[in-house]
Amino acid sequence: MTQIRKLTADRPVELAPGARMFPLFGEAGMLNVVDVDPGTEIPLHSHPHEQLGIVLAGEITMTFGGEQRLLGPDDAYQIPGGVEHGGRAGPAGCRVLDVFVPVREDYRELAGA
Amino acid sequence: MTQIRKLTADRPVELAPGARMFPLFGEAGMLNVVDVDPGTEIPLHSHPHEQLGIVLAGEITMTFGGEQRLLGPDDAYQIPGGVEHGGRAGPAGCRVLDVFVPVREDYRELAGA
C-alpha cells in the first residue's frame, strides 16, 4: 500500500549521539533523512546494503574506502555494499538523504516500525 | 566502485517535455533528482519498480492509485511496484528526489549511462 507523509514531521529517531533520522521504509529499499549536529563524527563502518545519498544542506567530510571528500549541497554518492565509510559533519551540521537497498532491518527495529 | 559527484552539475537529461532529471545509477537501486516546470503534467503510469521519493522544493499534486494529494517540501511517498501514479507540478514547479529499486534500465538508456 502506498505511504505518503511529511517525513520530517515524524518524531525523529536517535541514530547515534548527534544524529537523528526520519526513515521511510519500503519493501525493497528505504529512504532516510538524517540530521547531523555540527562536528559530529560518524565512525567508519560498512554494511552489505548498497547506499546512495545526497547532501541536502550543510557540509560533511566523508571517507569512502580510504578517500576523504568534503561534500556540500547536491553532492551525491553511491557506496557499494561492503565498502567502509564514515563522516564528520561540518561547522553548521548537515542534512543528508540516504537510501539503502535492501531495507536496513536494524533501522526498522530502531524506529519500532 | 564508489561514485561521488555534484549531481545537479551534470548535464540534465530530458525525461519528458518540462521535466529534467539528474540520475545516479547504483547496482541495486538509483537516485534521481527531477525538476518539473510549473504546471507540467506527468501522465498516469506504472512500472514494476518500487518508487520512493521526497519533495525537495515547490509543490506537486500527485495521484496514487486514484487518490489525489498536494505534496510540498519534505512530503515523502512510497509507491509499490505496479501502482498507477502521476502528477502535476504546482505554479512554481517542483524539485523531487525519486528512488527506484531496481534501477530503471530505461532511464539508464535515456541518460546514455
Backbone of each chain as ProteinMPNN parsed JSONL, in Angstrom:
{"seq_chain_A": "MTQIRKLTADRPVELAPGARMFPLFGEAGMLNVVDVDPGTEIPLHSHPHEQLGIVLAGEITMTFGGEQRLLGPDDAYQIPGGVEHGGRAGPAGCRVLDVFVPVREDYRELAGA", "coords_chain_A": {"N_chain_A": [[0.843, -1.198, 0.0], [0.464, 2.231, -0.74], [2.491, 4.725, 0.817], [2.324, 7.935, 2.261], [3.616, 10.833, 3.594], [4.568, 13.739, 5.605], [7.779, 13.679, 6.057], [9.665, 14.784, 7.87], [8.053, 15.619, 9.867], [7.61, 13.547, 11.469], [8.353, 11.936, 14.629], [11.683, 12.27, 15.446], [14.191, 9.697, 15.115], [16.681, 8.613, 17.243], [19.788, 8.046, 15.997], [22.401, 7.924, 16.632], [24.501, 9.546, 19.085], [23.983, 12.942, 18.483], [22.992, 12.552, 15.932], [20.091, 12.258, 14.068], [17.332, 10.531, 12.676], [14.889, 10.284, 10.003], [13.107, 7.989, 8.853], [11.792, 6.28, 5.921], [10.305, 3.407, 5.236], [10.364, 1.082, 2.687], [9.521, -1.705, 0.575], [11.512, -2.965, -0.951], [13.544, -1.202, -0.659], [14.739, 1.722, 1.175], [14.24, 5.121, 2.254], [15.997, 7.729, 3.975], [16.086, 10.532, 5.858], [18.607, 12.323, 7.354], [19.715, 14.163, 10.072], [22.567, 15.773, 11.154], [24.44, 16.877, 13.843], [26.584, 19.809, 14.277], [29.983, 19.073, 13.755], [29.75, 16.447, 14.564], [30.846, 13.088, 14.61], [30.658, 10.349, 12.432], [31.473, 7.202, 12.855], [33.788, 5.095, 11.017], [32.356, 2.512, 9.133], [30.749, -0.415, 7.79], [28.393, -2.131, 5.68], [26.351, -4.716, 4.28], [24.451, -3.664, 2.566], [23.675, -1.743, -0.342], [24.338, 1.73, -0.545], [23.004, 4.851, -1.348], [23.144, 8.39, -1.652], [22.511, 11.901, -0.907], [23.601, 15.182, -0.224], [21.6, 17.429, 1.443], [21.652, 19.825, 2.835], [24.076, 21.971, 4.388], [27.373, 20.777, 5.3], [29.541, 17.928, 4.987], [32.333, 15.993, 5.783], [33.261, 13.252, 4.153], [34.434, 9.877, 4.318], [35.371, 7.455, 2.115], [36.116, 4.25, 1.507], [38.745, 4.825, 2.239], [39.334, 7.231, 0.941], [39.08, 10.755, 1.366], [36.508, 13.221, 1.256], [35.12, 16.47, 0.947], [31.819, 17.233, 1.166], [29.012, 19.038, -0.073], [25.825, 20.759, -0.502], [23.771, 19.057, -2.854], [25.762, 17.325, -3.572], [26.293, 14.02, -4.357], [26.365, 10.487, -3.637], [27.371, 7.083, -4.133], [27.629, 4.085, -2.607], [28.931, 1.03, -2.746], [27.812, -2.133, -1.361], [29.551, -3.28, 1.507], [31.732, -1.555, 1.364], [33.84, 0.399, 3.292], [32.945, 3.274, 5.155], [32.509, 6.634, 6.454], [32.002, 9.683, 8.373], [32.266, 13.258, 9.093], [30.381, 15.814, 10.359], [30.092, 19.183, 9.147], [30.823, 22.589, 10.338], [28.309, 23.766, 10.541], [26.684, 21.649, 10.788], [24.733, 19.089, 9.111], [22.257, 18.028, 6.7], [21.388, 15.054, 5.302], [20.205, 12.902, 2.695], [19.714, 9.567, 2.722], [19.74, 6.435, 1.029], [18.946, 3.048, 1.239], [19.485, -0.187, 0.002], [19.133, -3.583, 0.298], [16.314, -2.837, 2.541], [17.379, -1.482, 5.657], [17.183, -3.489, 8.194], [17.946, -3.249, 10.8], [17.58, -0.559, 11.272], [14.86, -0.395, 10.988], [14.05, -1.761, 13.216], [15.15, -0.133, 15.194], [13.592, 2.115, 14.801], [11.21, 1.144, 15.535], [9.346, 0.411, 13.682]], "CA_chain_A": [[0.0, 0.0, 0.0], [1.217, 3.482, -0.843], [2.675, 5.54, 2.023], [2.549, 9.354, 1.971], [3.595, 11.675, 4.798], [5.64, 14.735, 5.75], [8.737, 12.827, 6.755], [10.327, 15.472, 8.982], [7.075, 15.869, 10.936], [7.667, 12.386, 12.355], [9.253, 12.058, 15.765], [12.979, 11.766, 14.954], [14.747, 8.507, 15.759], [18.111, 8.838, 17.501], [20.611, 7.057, 15.292], [23.629, 7.936, 17.435], [24.541, 10.887, 19.684], [24.201, 13.995, 17.484], [22.44, 12.198, 14.613], [18.674, 11.89, 14.146], [16.863, 10.101, 11.353], [13.473, 10.266, 9.642], [13.112, 6.942, 7.821], [10.601, 5.799, 5.215], [10.616, 2.026, 4.88], [9.615, 0.456, 1.606], [9.628, -3.162, 0.541], [12.819, -3.348, -1.49], [14.531, -0.211, -0.254], [14.258, 2.739, 2.12], [14.747, 6.498, 2.299], [16.287, 8.152, 5.341], [16.607, 11.89, 6.033], [19.432, 12.289, 8.565], [20.261, 15.441, 10.535], [23.772, 15.533, 11.941], [24.846, 18.111, 14.528], [27.918, 20.314, 13.94], [31.176, 18.384, 14.243], [29.507, 15.047, 14.969], [31.576, 12.095, 13.817], [30.045, 9.044, 12.176], [32.656, 6.341, 12.743], [33.887, 4.208, 9.856], [31.565, 1.284, 9.27], [30.298, -0.934, 6.494], [27.214, -3.0, 5.731], [26.187, -5.354, 2.962], [23.477, -2.914, 1.769], [24.106, -0.611, -1.158], [23.887, 3.03, -0.023], [23.107, 6.029, -2.212], [22.705, 9.521, -0.858], [22.763, 13.257, -1.405], [23.603, 16.205, 0.825], [20.505, 18.39, 1.224], [22.031, 21.118, 3.433], [25.29, 21.914, 5.202], [28.549, 20.088, 4.755], [30.058, 16.766, 5.704], [33.538, 15.389, 5.216], [33.028, 11.806, 4.16], [35.535, 8.984, 3.954], [34.864, 6.299, 1.372], [37.187, 3.329, 1.113], [40.066, 5.43, 2.459], [39.437, 8.564, 0.317], [38.3, 11.774, 2.07], [35.927, 14.247, 0.373], [34.2, 17.437, 1.553], [30.596, 17.263, 0.362], [28.019, 20.056, 0.248], [24.515, 20.574, -1.132], [23.658, 18.414, -4.169], [26.783, 16.297, -3.778], [25.663, 12.706, -4.212], [27.33, 9.386, -3.527], [26.889, 5.7, -4.214], [28.604, 3.275, -1.886], [28.554, -0.387, -2.873], [27.818, -2.905, -0.129], [30.851, -3.759, 1.969], [32.781, -0.523, 1.319], [33.909, 1.124, 4.561], [32.719, 4.717, 5.005], [32.169, 7.359, 7.671], [31.965, 11.112, 8.075], [32.208, 14.232, 10.182], [29.574, 16.957, 9.923], [30.762, 20.476, 9.14], [30.569, 23.5, 11.455], [26.885, 24.089, 10.644], [25.942, 20.392, 10.714], [24.255, 18.78, 7.756], [21.109, 17.143, 6.46], [21.599, 14.225, 4.122], [19.189, 11.898, 2.413], [20.334, 8.29, 2.386], [18.905, 5.353, 0.505], [19.56, 1.742, 1.431], [18.884, -1.327, -0.697], [17.737, -3.636, 0.745], [15.97, -2.102, 3.762], [18.164, -1.735, 6.869], [16.258, -4.036, 9.197], [18.369, -2.724, 12.109], [16.943, 0.755, 11.397], [13.422, -0.619, 11.185], [13.922, -2.149, 14.619], [15.457, 1.088, 15.959], [12.456, 3.029, 14.642], [9.999, 0.486, 16.014], [8.38, 0.478, 12.558]], "C_chain_A": [[0.88, 1.251, 0.0], [1.321, 4.18, 0.521], [2.937, 6.986, 1.58], [2.55, 10.101, 3.294], [4.75, 12.679, 4.8], [6.684, 14.106, 6.657], [9.322, 13.5, 7.992], [9.345, 15.93, 10.061], [6.996, 14.665, 11.871], [8.529, 12.723, 13.569], [10.613, 11.498, 15.311], [13.446, 10.559, 15.763], [16.228, 8.768, 15.985], [18.904, 7.68, 16.918], [21.899, 6.84, 16.082], [23.659, 9.318, 18.081], [24.851, 11.928, 18.599], [23.665, 13.678, 16.105], [21.025, 11.649, 14.785], [18.168, 11.542, 12.751], [15.344, 10.107, 11.248], [13.332, 9.246, 8.504], [11.753, 6.721, 7.166], [10.951, 4.415, 4.68], [9.737, 1.544, 3.748], [9.735, -1.049, 1.703], [11.035, -3.583, 0.116], [13.928, -2.404, -1.034], [13.921, 0.781, 0.705], [14.95, 4.075, 1.873], [15.043, 6.839, 3.744], [16.842, 9.581, 5.324], [17.348, 11.895, 7.37], [19.971, 13.688, 8.856], [21.439, 15.151, 11.452], [24.237, 16.865, 12.527], [26.277, 18.502, 14.152], [29.03, 19.473, 14.567], [30.98, 16.934, 14.645], [30.211, 14.091, 14.019], [30.746, 10.822, 13.665], [31.207, 8.091, 11.911], [32.631, 5.481, 11.476], [33.109, 2.921, 10.135], [31.264, 0.775, 7.87], [29.12, -1.862, 6.734], [27.043, -3.59, 4.341], [25.247, -4.59, 2.034], [24.181, -1.899, 0.869], [23.551, 0.669, -0.543], [24.056, 4.079, -1.114], [22.642, 7.199, -1.375], [23.038, 10.838, -1.51], [22.725, 14.204, -0.214], [22.504, 17.21, 0.492], [20.864, 19.774, 1.762], [23.292, 20.924, 4.267], [26.413, 21.172, 4.512], [28.922, 18.899, 5.623], [31.32, 16.276, 4.99], [33.354, 13.89, 5.314], [34.288, 11.06, 3.753], [34.902, 7.758, 3.318], [36.052, 5.439, 0.991], [38.558, 3.99, 1.21], [40.228, 6.828, 1.882], [38.556, 9.555, 1.078], [37.787, 12.834, 1.104], [35.006, 15.159, 1.185], [32.983, 17.559, 0.635], [29.649, 18.34, 0.87], [26.742, 19.799, -0.535], [24.587, 20.063, -2.58], [24.8, 17.455, -4.481], [26.158, 14.952, -3.43], [26.726, 11.624, -4.204], [26.617, 8.055, -3.675], [27.986, 4.847, -3.615], [28.173, 1.816, -1.999], [28.566, -1.075, -1.506], [29.233, -3.333, 0.221], [31.963, -2.734, 1.955], [32.723, 0.313, 2.605], [33.753, 2.633, 4.318], [32.357, 5.318, 6.364], [32.163, 8.841, 7.341], [32.05, 11.964, 9.324], [31.456, 15.455, 9.669], [30.361, 18.256, 10.053], [30.309, 21.366, 10.294], [29.112, 23.925, 11.598], [26.034, 22.816, 10.682], [25.533, 20.095, 9.283], [22.965, 17.988, 7.819], [21.415, 16.367, 5.187], [20.38, 13.335, 3.92], [19.917, 10.636, 1.98], [19.287, 7.308, 1.892], [19.651, 4.054, 0.766], [18.757, 0.692, 0.689], [19.696, -2.559, -0.314], [17.515, -2.771, 1.985], [16.945, -2.471, 4.887], [17.203, -2.22, 7.952], [16.64, -3.574, 10.602], [17.743, -1.343, 12.342], [15.445, 0.601, 11.639], [13.165, -0.952, 12.658], [14.128, -0.924, 15.523], [14.256, 2.042, 15.949], [11.167, 2.423, 15.184], [8.922, 0.43, 14.938], [7.895, -0.914, 12.171]], "O_chain_A": [[1.912, 1.299, 0.668], [0.354, 4.217, 1.281], [3.687, 7.223, 0.633], [1.58, 10.015, 4.047], [5.755, 12.507, 4.11], [6.498, 14.013, 7.87], [9.461, 12.868, 9.04], [9.743, 16.55, 11.047], [6.389, 14.744, 12.939], [9.324, 13.662, 13.545], [10.68, 10.362, 14.841], [13.129, 10.427, 16.945], [16.954, 9.103, 15.049], [18.725, 6.518, 17.282], [22.409, 5.724, 16.182], [22.903, 10.194, 17.66], [25.848, 11.815, 17.886], [23.863, 14.467, 15.181], [20.794, 10.707, 15.543], [18.535, 12.186, 11.768], [14.621, 9.96, 12.234], [13.428, 9.605, 7.331], [10.707, 6.946, 7.774], [11.785, 4.273, 3.786], [8.51, 1.592, 3.837], [10.012, -1.6, 2.768], [11.66, -4.44, 0.74], [15.104, -2.769, -1.026], [12.733, 0.704, 1.019], [16.068, 4.146, 1.362], [14.409, 6.297, 4.65], [17.946, 9.81, 4.829], [16.784, 11.517, 8.398], [20.599, 14.316, 8.003], [21.324, 14.382, 12.407], [24.406, 17.849, 11.807], [27.081, 17.656, 13.761], [29.011, 19.2, 15.767], [31.937, 16.261, 15.026], [30.179, 14.257, 12.8], [30.206, 10.293, 14.637], [31.849, 8.165, 10.863], [31.564, 5.185, 10.938], [33.196, 2.335, 11.214], [31.503, 1.47, 6.883], [28.887, -2.318, 7.853], [27.526, -3.038, 3.353], [25.242, -4.842, 0.829], [25.162, -1.274, 1.272], [22.414, 0.687, -0.071], [25.118, 4.184, -1.728], [21.823, 7.023, -0.473], [23.743, 10.9, -2.517], [21.91, 14.041, 0.694], [22.477, 17.773, -0.602], [20.43, 20.785, 1.21], [23.541, 19.836, 4.788], [26.399, 20.97, 3.297], [28.654, 18.87, 6.824], [31.36, 16.163, 3.765], [33.298, 13.325, 6.406], [35.094, 11.543, 2.957], [34.026, 7.113, 3.895], [36.909, 5.874, 0.222], [39.429, 3.752, 0.374], [41.145, 7.551, 2.271], [37.412, 9.238, 1.403], [38.527, 13.298, 0.235], [34.215, 14.689, 2.003], [33.108, 17.941, -0.528], [29.497, 18.535, 2.076], [26.59, 18.749, -1.158], [25.353, 20.567, -3.402], [24.809, 16.833, -5.544], [25.577, 14.772, -2.36], [27.837, 11.816, -4.698], [25.428, 7.923, -3.383], [29.133, 4.882, -4.062], [27.165, 1.415, -1.416], [29.266, -0.63, -0.596], [30.017, -3.703, -0.653], [33.043, -3.001, 2.48], [31.677, 0.863, 2.951], [34.351, 3.191, 3.397], [31.956, 4.613, 7.29], [32.3, 9.225, 6.179], [31.928, 11.477, 10.448], [31.845, 16.059, 8.669], [31.19, 18.408, 10.951], [29.507, 20.949, 11.13], [28.712, 24.398, 12.662], [24.807, 22.888, 10.617], [25.95, 20.787, 8.354], [22.627, 17.373, 8.83], [21.668, 16.949, 4.133], [19.629, 13.057, 4.855], [20.648, 10.638, 0.989], [18.12, 7.351, 2.283], [20.858, 3.972, 0.538], [17.526, 0.675, 0.734], [20.895, -2.573, -0.591], [18.419, -2.06, 2.425], [17.295, -3.64, 5.048], [16.489, -1.417, 8.553], [15.792, -3.507, 11.492], [17.413, -0.995, 13.475], [14.841, 1.365, 12.392], [12.195, -0.487, 13.257], [13.385, -0.708, 16.481], [13.948, 2.686, 16.951], [10.148, 3.107, 15.282], [7.73, 0.404, 15.244], [7.086, -1.054, 11.254]]}, "seq_chain_B": "MTQIRKLTADRPVELAPGARMFPLFGEAGMLNVVDVDPGTEIPLHSHPHEQLGIVLAGEITMTFGGEQRLLGPDDAYQIPGGVEHGGRAGPAGCRVLDVFVPVREDYRELAGA", "coords_chain_B": {"N_chain_B": [[32.557, 0.214, -7.531], [32.892, 3.204, -5.659], [30.858, 6.05, -6.282], [31.003, 9.564, -6.566], [29.684, 12.727, -6.853], [28.704, 16.138, -7.769], [25.497, 16.212, -8.229], [23.613, 17.842, -9.574], [25.21, 19.299, -11.179], [25.653, 17.902, -13.39], [24.926, 17.432, -16.891], [21.583, 17.992, -17.543], [19.108, 15.437, -18.099], [16.618, 15.11, -20.458], [13.503, 14.133, -19.483], [10.898, 14.213, -20.14], [8.787, 16.532, -21.918], [9.299, 19.534, -20.207], [10.282, 18.323, -17.935], [13.18, 17.452, -16.258], [15.954, 15.382, -15.538], [18.403, 14.274, -13.088], [20.204, 11.737, -12.77], [21.537, 9.163, -10.581], [23.056, 6.24, -10.898], [23.023, 3.185, -9.265], [23.884, -0.131, -8.218], [21.908, -1.859, -7.208], [19.864, -0.098, -6.878], [18.644, 3.252, -7.636], [19.109, 6.82, -7.51], [17.328, 9.85, -8.262], [17.21, 13.11, -9.109], [14.668, 15.29, -9.916], [13.555, 17.923, -11.857], [10.693, 19.778, -12.351], [8.803, 21.698, -14.512], [6.638, 24.592, -13.964], [3.242, 23.702, -13.708], [3.491, 21.488, -15.357], [2.435, 18.334, -16.513], [2.643, 15.037, -15.396], [1.855, 12.191, -16.842], [-0.435, 9.585, -15.809], [1.013, 6.536, -14.915], [2.649, 3.326, -14.619], [5.013, 1.02, -13.191], [7.075, -1.862, -12.739], [8.97, -1.427, -10.764], [9.735, -0.589, -7.369], [9.032, 2.62, -6.019], [10.352, 5.286, -4.233], [10.187, 8.53, -2.749], [10.798, 12.08, -2.274], [9.663, 15.406, -1.826], [11.64, 18.104, -2.64], [11.583, 20.822, -3.165], [9.127, 23.352, -3.908], [5.839, 22.504, -5.183], [3.707, 19.679, -5.818], [0.931, 18.1, -7.227], [0.026, 14.964, -6.616], [-1.127, 11.852, -7.908], [-2.034, 8.82, -6.651], [-2.756, 5.597, -7.166], [-5.389, 6.383, -7.664], [-6.019, 8.198, -5.639], [-5.789, 11.653, -4.847], [-3.226, 13.96, -3.886], [-1.86, 16.922, -2.511], [1.435, 17.726, -2.477], [4.224, 19.044, -0.696], [7.41, 20.544, 0.301], [9.478, 18.169, 1.948], [7.5, 16.282, 2.055], [6.996, 12.909, 1.673], [6.951, 9.814, -0.183], [5.978, 6.437, -0.848], [5.74, 4.126, -3.304], [4.47, 1.175, -4.19], [5.608, -1.324, -6.556], [3.864, -1.441, -9.644], [1.668, 0.105, -8.941], [-0.455, 2.574, -10.122], [0.425, 5.912, -10.9], [0.834, 9.518, -10.993], [1.317, 13.035, -11.779], [1.016, 16.642, -11.256], [2.87, 19.49, -11.6], [3.138, 22.259, -9.329], [2.388, 25.872, -9.312], [4.888, 27.068, -9.116], [6.532, 25.163, -10.057], [8.503, 22.219, -9.328], [10.982, 20.415, -7.395], [11.872, 17.144, -7.08], [13.075, 14.251, -5.341], [13.598, 11.124, -6.479], [13.602, 7.602, -5.924], [14.42, 4.5, -7.258], [13.907, 1.024, -7.18], [14.303, -2.085, -8.589], [17.101, -0.596, -10.451], [16.028, 1.718, -12.938], [16.22, 0.667, -15.992], [15.457, 1.766, -18.371], [15.803, 4.459, -17.902], [18.523, 4.547, -17.589], [19.314, 4.003, -20.153], [18.205, 6.2, -21.464], [19.757, 8.187, -20.358], [22.138, 7.544, -21.373], [24.001, 6.234, -19.863]], "CA_chain_B": [[33.376, 1.354, -7.123], [32.138, 4.347, -5.132], [30.669, 7.234, -7.147], [30.772, 10.804, -5.819], [29.705, 13.92, -7.701], [27.626, 17.119, -7.58], [24.545, 15.631, -9.177], [22.943, 18.858, -10.395], [26.176, 19.903, -12.101], [25.608, 17.1, -14.616], [24.005, 17.915, -17.922], [20.297, 17.346, -17.261], [18.558, 14.529, -19.102], [15.184, 15.394, -20.636], [12.695, 12.956, -19.161], [9.673, 14.479, -20.893], [8.738, 17.99, -22.034], [9.071, 20.191, -18.92], [10.836, 17.551, -16.807], [14.599, 17.136, -16.461], [16.421, 14.536, -14.428], [19.821, 14.145, -12.763], [20.211, 10.414, -12.149], [22.736, 8.489, -10.075], [22.755, 4.814, -11.023], [23.779, 2.247, -8.458], [23.796, -1.523, -8.677], [20.612, -2.411, -6.812], [18.872, 0.962, -6.937], [19.105, 4.532, -8.19], [18.588, 8.13, -7.089], [17.03, 10.698, -9.409], [16.674, 14.444, -8.82], [13.847, 15.652, -11.074], [12.996, 19.278, -11.874], [9.485, 19.809, -13.178], [8.379, 23.083, -14.757], [5.299, 24.934, -13.48], [2.055, 23.211, -14.418], [3.749, 20.313, -16.205], [1.71, 17.119, -16.108], [3.263, 13.712, -15.582], [0.671, 11.34, -17.029], [-0.54, 8.355, -15.028], [1.811, 5.429, -15.452], [3.102, 2.405, -13.569], [6.209, 0.237, -13.541], [7.249, -2.904, -11.708], [9.939, -0.982, -9.765], [9.288, 0.197, -6.218], [9.478, 4.014, -6.073], [10.247, 6.109, -3.017], [10.624, 9.857, -3.125], [10.531, 13.185, -1.362], [9.656, 16.717, -2.477], [12.73, 18.94, -2.119], [11.185, 22.236, -3.299], [7.922, 23.56, -4.698], [4.67, 21.662, -4.898], [3.202, 18.817, -6.89], [-0.269, 17.334, -6.901], [0.265, 13.614, -7.115], [-2.214, 10.879, -7.871], [-1.524, 7.488, -6.341], [-3.821, 4.599, -7.113], [-6.701, 7.026, -7.683], [-6.134, 9.234, -4.605], [-5.005, 12.845, -5.162], [-2.658, 14.629, -2.723], [-0.945, 18.033, -2.772], [2.667, 17.498, -1.709], [5.213, 20.115, -0.664], [8.717, 20.172, 0.832], [9.594, 17.121, 2.975], [6.486, 15.242, 1.89], [7.64, 11.728, 1.102], [5.998, 8.801, -0.652], [6.472, 5.116, -1.238], [4.773, 3.59, -4.262], [4.852, -0.199, -4.554], [5.605, -1.64, -7.978], [2.575, -1.756, -10.253], [0.616, 1.052, -8.553], [-0.532, 3.682, -11.069], [0.644, 7.226, -10.276], [1.16, 10.61, -11.899], [1.331, 14.281, -11.033], [1.05, 17.929, -11.958], [3.677, 20.427, -10.815], [2.469, 23.477, -8.898], [2.632, 27.11, -10.067], [6.308, 27.414, -9.103], [7.278, 23.967, -10.411], [8.975, 21.47, -8.153], [12.134, 19.511, -7.466], [11.671, 15.968, -6.25], [14.101, 13.223, -5.404], [12.983, 9.805, -6.595], [14.45, 6.414, -5.798], [13.821, 3.321, -7.88], [14.527, -0.276, -6.905], [15.693, -1.964, -9.023], [17.436, 0.507, -11.361], [15.237, 1.884, -14.166], [17.149, 0.498, -17.116], [15.021, 2.691, -19.427], [16.42, 5.75, -17.594], [19.957, 4.418, -17.849], [19.451, 4.107, -21.606], [17.895, 7.598, -21.78], [20.886, 9.004, -19.904], [23.352, 7.089, -22.047], [24.976, 5.92, -18.795]], "C_chain_B": [[32.489, 2.52, -6.699], [32.021, 5.455, -6.183], [30.395, 8.442, -6.251], [30.756, 11.953, -6.825], [28.538, 14.855, -7.372], [26.58, 16.823, -8.652], [23.962, 16.681, -10.117], [23.916, 19.651, -11.26], [26.27, 19.082, -13.386], [24.745, 17.824, -15.644], [22.661, 17.222, -17.683], [19.836, 16.471, -18.422], [17.074, 14.832, -19.23], [14.39, 14.106, -20.468], [11.408, 13.007, -19.971], [9.647, 15.997, -21.048], [8.426, 18.619, -20.669], [9.6, 19.442, -17.721], [12.257, 17.103, -17.138], [15.111, 16.354, -15.26], [17.938, 14.51, -14.324], [19.968, 12.804, -12.024], [21.577, 9.996, -11.603], [22.392, 6.997, -10.027], [23.646, 3.984, -10.117], [23.678, 0.858, -9.065], [22.393, -2.073, -8.414], [19.491, -1.372, -6.932], [19.469, 2.223, -7.516], [18.405, 5.7, -7.504], [18.288, 8.941, -8.329], [16.471, 12.03, -8.918], [15.932, 14.893, -10.078], [13.291, 17.061, -10.892], [11.813, 19.293, -12.838], [9.012, 21.257, -13.29], [6.946, 23.319, -14.272], [4.187, 24.351, -14.359], [2.259, 21.977, -15.272], [3.05, 19.077, -15.634], [2.551, 15.889, -16.395], [2.116, 12.72, -15.652], [0.707, 10.106, -16.128], [0.248, 7.244, -15.706], [2.11, 4.468, -14.299], [4.298, 1.632, -14.098], [6.388, -0.802, -12.432], [8.183, -2.487, -10.581], [9.232, -0.341, -8.572], [9.836, 1.617, -6.378], [9.3, 4.641, -4.698], [10.698, 7.502, -3.419], [10.273, 10.879, -2.073], [10.558, 14.484, -2.167], [10.74, 17.567, -1.825], [12.366, 20.42, -2.177], [9.93, 22.316, -4.147], [6.795, 22.616, -4.293], [4.306, 20.829, -6.114], [1.943, 18.115, -6.383], [-0.073, 15.953, -7.496], [-0.99, 12.766, -6.978], [-1.577, 9.513, -7.672], [-2.706, 6.547, -6.275], [-5.199, 5.243, -6.989], [-6.885, 8.135, -6.664], [-5.248, 10.428, -4.98], [-4.505, 13.526, -3.897], [-1.739, 15.756, -3.177], [0.275, 17.852, -1.872], [3.606, 18.689, -1.821], [6.5, 19.616, -0.023], [8.64, 19.202, 2.014], [8.461, 16.11, 2.944], [7.123, 14.092, 1.114], [6.59, 10.694, 0.73], [6.729, 7.509, -0.974], [5.39, 4.502, -2.092], [5.213, 2.175, -4.632], [4.839, -0.385, -6.073], [4.195, -1.935, -8.461], [1.442, -0.812, -9.89], [0.663, 2.274, -9.487], [-0.385, 5.019, -10.341], [0.994, 8.246, -11.352], [1.148, 11.891, -11.096], [1.233, 15.502, -11.929], [1.795, 18.902, -11.057], [2.875, 21.678, -10.497], [2.912, 24.698, -9.687], [4.09, 27.563, -10.058], [7.165, 26.235, -9.568], [7.685, 23.209, -9.158], [10.273, 20.746, -8.466], [11.827, 18.355, -6.537], [12.894, 15.072, -6.356], [13.386, 11.877, -5.415], [14.04, 8.724, -6.449], [13.707, 5.278, -6.481], [14.627, 2.084, -7.53], [13.729, -1.321, -7.667], [15.905, -0.731, -9.898], [16.467, 0.523, -12.549], [16.2, 1.799, -15.346], [16.755, 1.397, -18.293], [15.628, 4.077, -19.182], [17.923, 5.701, -17.869], [20.207, 4.585, -19.358], [19.238, 5.56, -22.042], [19.087, 8.498, -21.455], [22.181, 8.625, -20.617], [24.428, 6.692, -21.063], [25.469, 4.481, -18.922]], "O_chain_B": [[31.457, 2.782, -7.317], [32.986, 5.754, -6.887], [29.637, 8.344, -5.286], [31.718, 12.131, -7.573], [27.534, 14.445, -6.789], [26.763, 17.144, -9.826], [23.83, 16.44, -11.317], [23.513, 20.56, -11.985], [26.892, 19.513, -14.357], [23.949, 18.702, -15.311], [22.605, 15.994, -17.626], [20.146, 16.743, -19.582], [16.347, 14.816, -18.237], [14.574, 13.133, -21.2], [10.899, 11.983, -20.426], [10.411, 16.689, -20.375], [7.419, 18.286, -20.045], [9.392, 19.877, -16.589], [12.501, 16.461, -18.159], [14.748, 16.631, -14.117], [18.657, 14.692, -15.307], [19.867, 12.752, -10.799], [22.622, 10.419, -12.097], [21.561, 6.556, -9.234], [24.872, 4.067, -10.189], [23.422, 0.695, -10.258], [21.775, -2.675, -9.292], [18.319, -1.723, -7.071], [20.653, 2.266, -7.848], [17.288, 5.586, -6.999], [18.931, 8.741, -9.359], [15.371, 12.072, -8.367], [16.494, 14.881, -11.173], [12.636, 17.354, -9.891], [11.926, 18.872, -13.989], [8.844, 21.948, -12.285], [6.147, 22.388, -14.179], [4.199, 24.492, -15.582], [1.303, 21.466, -15.856], [3.08, 18.824, -14.43], [3.095, 15.724, -17.486], [1.475, 12.437, -14.64], [1.781, 9.647, -15.738], [0.156, 7.046, -16.918], [1.845, 4.781, -13.138], [4.555, 1.599, -15.302], [5.898, -0.621, -11.317], [8.194, -3.132, -9.532], [8.242, 0.37, -8.745], [10.97, 1.799, -6.819], [8.239, 4.538, -4.084], [11.507, 7.647, -4.335], [9.556, 10.596, -1.113], [11.373, 14.643, -3.076], [10.759, 17.731, -0.605], [12.799, 21.193, -1.322], [9.69, 21.462, -5.0], [6.805, 22.02, -3.215], [4.553, 21.205, -7.26], [1.901, 17.609, -5.262], [-0.014, 15.787, -8.714], [-1.794, 12.942, -6.062], [-0.694, 9.106, -8.427], [-3.57, 6.694, -5.41], [-6.073, 4.721, -6.298], [-7.808, 8.94, -6.796], [-4.099, 10.248, -5.383], [-5.257, 13.663, -2.932], [-0.942, 15.586, -4.1], [0.153, 17.829, -0.647], [3.767, 19.272, -2.894], [6.672, 18.414, 0.177], [7.854, 19.386, 2.944], [8.463, 15.166, 3.734], [7.706, 14.283, 0.046], [5.479, 10.7, 1.261], [7.911, 7.493, -1.318], [4.247, 4.37, -1.655], [6.222, 2.0, -5.315], [4.13, 0.328, -6.782], [3.422, -2.6, -7.772], [0.359, -0.906, -10.467], [1.701, 2.922, -9.618], [-0.995, 5.232, -9.293], [1.393, 7.896, -12.463], [0.99, 11.86, -9.875], [1.345, 15.428, -13.153], [1.415, 19.119, -9.906], [2.037, 22.108, -11.289], [3.711, 24.588, -10.616], [4.489, 28.361, -10.905], [8.392, 26.295, -9.485], [7.247, 23.536, -8.055], [10.615, 20.498, -9.622], [11.556, 18.553, -5.353], [13.646, 15.128, -7.329], [12.662, 11.537, -4.479], [15.205, 8.909, -6.8], [12.501, 5.117, -6.297], [15.857, 2.088, -7.574], [12.532, -1.441, -7.407], [14.996, 0.082, -10.065], [16.128, -0.526, -13.097], [16.908, 2.76, -15.65], [17.599, 1.752, -19.116], [15.935, 4.794, -20.134], [18.517, 6.68, -18.322], [21.176, 5.218, -19.776], [19.979, 6.087, -22.872], [19.384, 9.445, -22.183], [23.197, 9.307, -20.479], [25.619, 6.789, -21.359], [26.289, 4.036, -18.119]]}, "name": "protein", "num_of_chains": 2, "seq": "MTQIRKLTADRPVELAPGARMFPLFGEAGMLNVVDVDPGTEIPLHSHPHEQLGIVLAGEITMTFGGEQRLLGPDDAYQIPGGVEHGGRAGPAGCRVLDVFVPVREDYRELAGAMTQIRKLTADRPVELAPGARMFPLFGEAGMLNVVDVDPGTEIPLHSHPHEQLGIVLAGEITMTFGGEQRLLGPDDAYQIPGGVEHGGRAGPAGCRVLDVFVPVREDYRELAGA"}
